[in-house]
Amino acid sequence: MLAVEKWAQGKNPAIAYLAVNHVLSARTHCQALQHIKERRVYDYQFPLPDLASWFAMYLSNTPALAYKRLVSQFPELNDQIDLLGGFRMAEKAFANDPNLTINVSSQDLQEAWGMWQGMCTKTYEEIKEQIAKKEPEMQSTFKDALIRDELKLGFYFLVYFPCIVFYEVTPSNLYRKALAGDLSAIELLLKLDPLLLHDPAIGFQIQTVRLSGKINNYELVLGAVLKSPMISYKSMKKERRSIKSNYGAQIYVLAKAFKNPLEAPQIRDLFDALSEDFDGTYQDDDITSNEGFDKTIKTKAAVWQKKFQKAEKQK
C-alpha cells in the first residue's frame, strides 16, 4: 500500500482526493521551475522553434485554443479539471465569507462516497504507474499531440500556463507592458522565456535602457535570463517550499469550508507521504522546518481570505 493511501485512510474521500491532487500539482509546479527553461514537458524535449513564429504567440490566442483541443481528447482529464474547478469555486466563496459552511446531508454523502473513493483509487493507480516509470496510454497519446502541434502547445506549457501560475497574469498582458518599456514586465518574461532576449522589439527596449545610462537596470534585466520565475527567493529550494505552502494553504481553506478540516500537520504529512512514495524519503526534503511550514500554511490562508474579501468589497 502506498504511503499516501495510508494517509487517506479514515478521511472523507472527496477531501482526500482534493488534497492528494493539490499536492501532486505542487510537485508538478516545482518540477516546472526547472523544466520550462530546459524546454521539457513530461520528458518531451521541445526543440528550439522558429523565433519569429514563437514571438508571435505572445499576442495570439492560438496556444490556449490548442490546449483546449488537446484536453478535449481526454474525457477523464476533463472530468478531473471540472471537479477541481468546482473545488476552487468553493474555496473562493469561503475566502470571501469565513463563516460559510457547505452543508452536505448524510444521504448525499453516502451516495457520493463510492464515487469519490473510486476517484481516489484511480489517482493511486496513476501514482503507482509513475513510480514504476510506466508510460500510460494517455501519456503516450499526449506526447503524440505535443509533436503534432509543437509550436502552440510548446508555448502554452512553457510560457502561457507557467505565467498564469507564477505571476497570475497572461503573457500577452506582460508582453504589451514590456513593449511599452516596463522593466518589471521584461524581467518577469525573461525569467520564463530566455528566448525573448532575441525578440527585436524586446531587445530594443533593453538597449534603450543601456543607452540611457541606467546600468543597474540593464544588468538586472539581463540577469533575469538566468533566474527562475519565482519572484522573492534566491534558492530553488525556498521557491519549491513556497509553492508547496501555497497549495497547502488552499487545502487548509477548502477542507475547512467542507466541514472536514485538515490541520496543518496533516497536510504536511501528506507532502511527506508522497515524498516517501516517489523519492523513498520519509520527509519532504523541501520542508526543513515542520513548525515553520505549518505556520506558513495558516498565514497564507488568512492572507488569501483578506485579499478575496477586499476584492469583493471593491466590486
N, C-alpha and C positions, 0 to 999 in steps of 0.2 A: 504494500500500500504506500502511495506517495505521502510525503510529509504534509503536503497541502491538503490531502484528503483527511488525514488525522486532524488537521487544524479545523476543518469544516464540520467535523462530527458534532452533532448536538446543536448546530446553528441553523437558523432559518435558511433554507436553500436559496431563496431569492437574494438575500443579503450576502450569502456566501458566494453566489455566482457573481454578483456585482463586485464584491471585494477582490476576488481572485482575478477577475478580468481587468480591474483597475490596476492591480499590482503588475500583471502581465504587461499592460500598456506602459506602465512606468519603466519596466525593464526595456521595452522596445524603444522608448524615447531616449533612454540612457545610451543604448546602442547607437541611436541615430546621431548623437553628438559626434561620434567618430565617423560613422558611415557616410554621412552626407558629404563630407569633404573627400572621402575616398570614392565617392560616386558608386555606392553599393546599396542594394536593396535585396533582402533575402538571398544573400550570396550571389546575386546577379550583378556583375560589374558593367555599369554603363560606360560606353566608350565616350571619348571627347566628341561633342556634337559640332555641327557647323555653327560657328559662333554667331553669325548674323541671325540665323533661324532661332537659336537659343535666346538671344536677347529680345527677339520679337515676342517671345512667350510672356514677357513681363507685362505687356499691355493687351494680352489676349485672354479670352475666357475658354479657349480650347483645352488647356490642361485639365480644368475642372470637369469639362464635358467628357473628356477621355476617361477620367476616373469614374464618372457615373456609368459610362458604358461598360467599363471593366467590372464594376460591382454588380451590375445587372446580370452578369453571367453566373453569379454565385448567390442563389437564393438564401443559403444558410448564412452567408455573410451579411446579407440584407437584414435577415431576422435579428442577428446579433446587434447590428447598428441601430435598428428600431428599438430594441429593448434597452440598450444603453442610453439612447436618446431620451427615452421616457424617464429613465432614472435621473438624467441630468436636468430635465424639466422640473422634476420633483425637488431636486437639490436646490435649484434656483428659487423655487417657491418657498422652501424652508428658510433660505438665506434672507429672503425678504420679510418673512414673518417667523421669528424664532419660536413663537408659541404654537406654530402649526404642527398638527399631527395628522398622519394619514391612517384613517380607521379601516381596518380590514376585519370582516366578520370571520368567525371560526369556520363557517361553511365555505366562504370564499377561499380562506387559507387552505382548507383541506383539499379543495378542488385544484388549487394551483400548486400544491406541494409536489405532486408527482411530476408535473411539467418542469418545475424548476430543478427538481432532483435530477431529472433527465438531462437538463442543460448543463448541470454541474458535472455529471458523469461524462458527457461529451467533451467538456473542457479538460477533464483529467486525462481522457484518452489522447487528446491533441498534445497535451504536455508530455505524455509518455512517448509519443511519436517524435517529438522534438528532441527529447533526451536521447532516444535511440538513433537520432540523426536520420530518421526515415523521411523521405520526401512524400508527403501525402499527395493524392491525385490532384486535389485542389491547388496545391502549391506548384505542381508541375504545369498545370493549366495557366496559373497566374504568371509564371515565368514566360510561357509562350506568348501571353498577351503583352507583357512588357517588351518583348522583342518586336512584335508586330507594330506597336505604337510607341516606339522607343523615345522619340523626342518629347512628345507631350506628356507621357507618363513619367519619363525621367524628370521633367521639370516639376510635375506635380509632387512626386515623392521626395525630391532633393531640394526643392525650393518652396513650392506653394504650401504643402502641408506643414513642414517644419516652421515656416514663417508664421502660420496661424498658431501653432502650438507654442512656440517660444516667444513670439512678440505680440500675439493677439491682434494682428493686422494682416491684410493681404499684401503680397509682394508688389502688386500693381500700385497700391497706395504709397508704399515706401519708395518705389521706383520714381513715381511722379515727384515726390518730395526731393529725392536725390537729384533729379534733373533740374530742380529749381535751386540747387546748391545747398541743400540741407545736409550738413556734415554728419549729423547723428544718423540720418537715414542711410547715407553712403556707408558709414561704418557698420551698421547692422546688416546691410545687404552683403557686404564683403565677408562678414563672418560666416554667412550662409553659403555664399556662392563666389569663390575666388575668381571664377571666370569673368565676373563683371569688371575686373581690373582692365580687361581688354575691350570693354564696350567703349566705343569712341565718345559717346555722349557723357558717360560717367568719367572717362579719362579727361575730358575737357574740364569738368568740374574739379577734378583732383589737381590738375595742372594750374587751374585758376587759383587754387589755394596756395600752391607752391610759389607762383609768381607774385602773389600778394605779400609774400614775406612771412606768412604765418607758418613757420617751420614746425612748431609743435603740433599744430592741427594736421599738417601734411604727414608727419611721421605717425600720428595717431591713426589716420585713415589707412595708410599703407600697412601698418601693423595689424590691422583688423583681419587681413588675409590669413594670418597665422593663428587667429583666435577662434574659439568655438562660439556658437550662437548665444549661449547664456550671457547675461549682462554683468552680473555682480561678482562672479567668483573667478579667481585666477587658476585654481587647480580643478582638473576634471573630476576628481573625487568629490569635492564640495559641490560641484554642479550636479552630479548624479544624486547626491544626497538631497539637494534642494528639490529636484524633480520628484524624488520618491516621497518627500514630505508633502509636496503639493497633492499628490494622489492620495496619500494617507489622510490628509485633511478632507478631501472630497468624500472618502469612505466614511469618515467620522461623522460628517454632517448628514449624509444621506441615511446611514443606518439609524441615526437618532431620529430622523424625520419619520421613518417607518416603524418607530417604537420597538426596534430591535437593536439597541445601541451596541456598538463595539467600542470598548475602551481603547485608548491609545496603545497600551502594552499588547493588546490582542492584535491590533493592526500591525505593530512592529513584529510580532510573532509570525504573521503571515509572510512578511518580507523574508524573515529568517527561514521559514518553511520552503519557500520557493528557491532560496539560495541553496538549501540542503539538497533539493531535488535536482536542480540544474548544475550546481557547481560543486556539490559534495562538501560544502561548509555548513557549520551549524549556526552561523550568524552571517547576515548580510555584511559584506566587507565595507560597504559604504557607510553603514550605521555604526560609528565608533562609540557613540555615547547614547545608551538607551534612554536615559532620563532626558537628555537634551533633545533627542528625536521626538519623544512623546510630548514634550513641552512645545516644540515647534509645530506639531500637528494641531494642537489645541489653539495656539496663537494664530496660525494661518486660517483655521476655521472661523475664528472670531473676526479676523480682518475681512474675510470674504463676506461675512454676514453684514458688517457695517458698510462695505463697499456696495453691495447689492441694494441695501436699504436706502443709501444716499442716492443711488442712480434712479431708484423708483420714485423718490420724492421730487427729483428734478424733471420727471416726465410731465 
